Amino acid sequence: MNIGNLGAYSFWGNPFATGTQSSGAVSGTEAAGGVKNPGESTVATPGKASSPAECETCANRTYQDGSDENVSFKSPTHISPEAAPAAVRAHEQEHVSNAYSKAAENNGKVISANVSIKMAVCPECGRNYVAGGLTSTKIRYSDESNPYQKNKKAADAAGLVGMNMDLAV
């Protein structure tokens, strides 16, 4: 029996993590090597292949970033199902921070930054888990040297002249 919050895995997926201990008393399921997710239910949901405690898919799930930015999770990383929501939110916040930095460097303004956390259901055990996240940002850059931008400003100004009158005398 492994003692620790993630069994034989540390937070960053190190299978050689220290802090695991064995006890003398081992249940039948654990002796057979069935428990892969300690602390989870050993009852299988009807129609599912295994229980959350014995789920191989959940025990081996990894997360990896697919963007070209300098953020975390560039290599496949195992995160426990309990820690995944916070880790994915923190990772997506890195993308938002990068967008604000990029906008500040190039005289731009972040118009919107949206973060979506994707959820899914494990096909083997039926547990809900965080499947990943998506950050979309929109940055507006003001380019005064662009002739189209100058014409647009002139056209906007011509249309706005006289729209607001103060008739108070």
C-alpha positions as CSV (number, residue, x, y, z in Angstrom):
1,M,0.0,0.0,0.0
2,N,1.4,3.4,-1.0
3,I,1.1,6.2,1.6
4,G,1.0,9.7,0.2
5,N,-1.4,11.9,-1.7
6,L,-0.5,10.5,-5.1
7,G,0.8,7.1,-4.4
8,A,4.0,6.3,-6.4
9,Y,3.7,9.6,-8.4
10,S,4.8,13.0,-7.2
11,F,3.0,16.1,-8.4
12,W,5.2,16.3,-11.5
13,G,4.9,12.6,-12.4
14,N,8.1,11.3,-11.0
15,P,7.7,7.5,-10.7
16,F,10.8,7.4,-8.5
17,A,9.3,9.8,-5.9
18,T,10.3,9.3,-2.3
19,G,7.8,9.2,0.6
20,T,6.0,6.0,-0.4
21,Q,5.9,3.3,2.3
22,S,4.7,-0.2,2.5
23,S,2.6,-1.6,5.4
24,G,2.5,-5.2,6.5
25,A,-1.2,-5.5,6.0
26,V,-2.3,-5.6,2.3
27,S,-5.8,-6.2,1.1
28,G,-6.6,-8.7,-1.6
29,T,-7.2,-6.1,-4.3
30,E,-3.9,-4.4,-3.5
31,A,-2.0,-7.6,-3.3
32,A,-3.1,-8.4,-6.8
33,G,-1.8,-5.1,-8.0
34,G,-5.3,-3.7,-8.8
35,V,-5.2,-0.4,-6.9
36,K,-3.6,2.3,-9.1
37,N,-5.4,5.3,-7.6
38,P,-5.2,5.0,-3.8
39,G,-8.1,6.7,-1.9
40,E,-10.6,6.3,-4.7
41,S,-13.7,4.1,-4.7
42,T,-13.2,0.5,-5.4
43,V,-16.8,0.0,-6.6
44,A,-17.2,-0.1,-10.4
45,T,-20.0,1.9,-11.9
46,P,-22.4,-0.3,-13.9
47,G,-21.4,-0.4,-17.5
48,K,-17.8,0.6,-16.8
49,A,-14.7,-1.7,-17.1
50,S,-13.2,-0.8,-13.7
51,S,-13.5,1.3,-10.5
52,P,-11.8,4.6,-10.1
53,A,-9.3,3.0,-7.8
54,E,-8.3,0.4,-10.4
55,C,-8.5,2.7,-13.5
56,E,-5.3,2.4,-15.6
57,T,-6.4,5.3,-17.8
58,C,-6.7,7.7,-14.9
59,A,-3.4,6.5,-13.4
60,N,-1.5,7.2,-16.6
61,R,-3.2,10.4,-17.8
62,T,-0.8,13.2,-18.8
63,Y,-1.1,16.8,-19.8
64,Q,0.9,18.7,-22.4
65,D,0.8,22.2,-23.8
66,G,0.5,22.5,-27.6
67,S,1.2,26.2,-28.0
68,D,4.5,27.9,-29.1
69,E,4.7,30.1,-26.0
70,N,7.1,29.6,-23.1
71,V,4.8,28.1,-20.5
72,S,4.6,25.1,-18.3
73,F,3.7,21.5,-19.4
74,K,5.9,21.5,-22.5
75,S,6.6,17.8,-21.9
76,P,3.9,15.2,-21.0
77,T,3.2,15.6,-17.3
78,H,1.2,13.4,-14.9
79,I,-1.1,15.3,-12.5
80,S,-3.5,13.7,-10.1
81,P,-7.2,14.1,-10.8
82,E,-7.5,16.1,-7.6
83,A,-4.8,18.5,-8.5
84,A,-5.6,18.8,-12.2
85,P,-8.2,21.6,-12.0
86,A,-5.9,24.0,-10.1
87,A,-2.9,23.1,-12.3
88,V,-4.7,23.6,-15.6
89,R,-6.2,26.9,-14.4
90,A,-2.8,28.2,-13.3
91,H,-1.3,27.1,-16.7
92,E,-4.0,28.9,-18.6
93,Q,-3.4,32.0,-16.5
94,E,0.2,31.9,-17.8
95,H,-1.2,32.3,-21.3
96,V,-3.3,35.3,-20.2
97,S,-0.3,36.9,-18.5
98,N,1.8,36.4,-21.7
99,A,-0.9,38.2,-23.7
100,Y,-0.8,41.2,-21.4
101,S,3.0,41.3,-21.6
102,K,2.9,41.0,-25.4
103,A,0.3,43.8,-25.7
104,A,2.4,46.1,-23.3
105,E,5.6,45.6,-25.3
106,N,4.0,46.5,-28.7
107,N,1.7,49.4,-27.7
108,G,-1.4,47.2,-27.8
109,K,-4.4,46.7,-25.6
110,V,-6.0,43.4,-24.5
111,I,-9.6,43.5,-25.7
112,S,-10.6,40.2,-24.3
113,A,-9.1,37.1,-22.6
114,N,-11.2,34.0,-22.3
115,V,-10.2,30.8,-20.5
116,S,-12.2,27.6,-21.0
117,I,-11.6,24.5,-18.9
118,K,-12.6,21.3,-20.7
119,M,-14.1,18.5,-18.7
120,A,-14.5,14.9,-19.8
121,V,-15.6,11.5,-18.5
122,C,-13.1,8.6,-18.3
123,P,-14.4,5.8,-20.6
124,E,-12.9,3.1,-18.3
125,C,-14.2,4.1,-14.9
126,G,-16.7,6.9,-15.4
127,R,-14.9,9.6,-13.3
128,N,-15.2,13.2,-14.4
129,Y,-11.8,14.8,-15.0
130,V,-10.2,18.0,-16.4
131,A,-9.3,17.2,-20.0
132,G,-7.5,20.5,-20.6
133,G,-7.9,24.1,-21.2
134,L,-8.1,26.7,-23.9
135,T,-7.2,30.4,-23.7
136,S,-8.2,32.8,-26.4
137,T,-7.1,36.4,-26.4
138,K,-7.7,39.4,-28.6
139,I,-5.2,42.2,-28.7
140,R,-5.7,45.5,-30.5
141,Y,-2.7,47.4,-31.7
142,S,-2.8,51.0,-32.7
143,D,-0.8,51.7,-35.8
144,E,-0.8,55.5,-36.5
145,S,1.6,55.1,-39.5
146,N,-0.9,52.9,-41.4
147,P,-2.7,55.0,-44.0
148,Y,-5.9,52.9,-43.7
149,Q,-6.0,53.6,-40.0
150,K,-5.7,57.4,-40.7
151,N,-8.5,57.2,-43.2
152,K,-10.7,55.3,-40.8
153,K,-10.2,57.9,-38.1
154,A,-11.0,60.7,-40.6
155,A,-14.2,58.9,-41.7
156,D,-15.2,58.2,-38.1
157,A,-14.6,61.9,-37.2
158,A,-16.7,63.1,-40.2
159,G,-19.6,60.9,-39.1
160,L,-19.5,62.0,-35.5
161,V,-19.4,65.7,-36.1
162,G,-22.6,67.3,-35.0
163,M,-24.1,64.2,-33.4
164,N,-24.0,65.6,-29.9
165,M,-25.3,69.1,-29.5
166,D,-25.7,71.1,-26.4
167,L,-28.8,73.3,-26.9
168,A,-28.8,74.7,-23.4
169,V,-28.5,78.5,-23.4
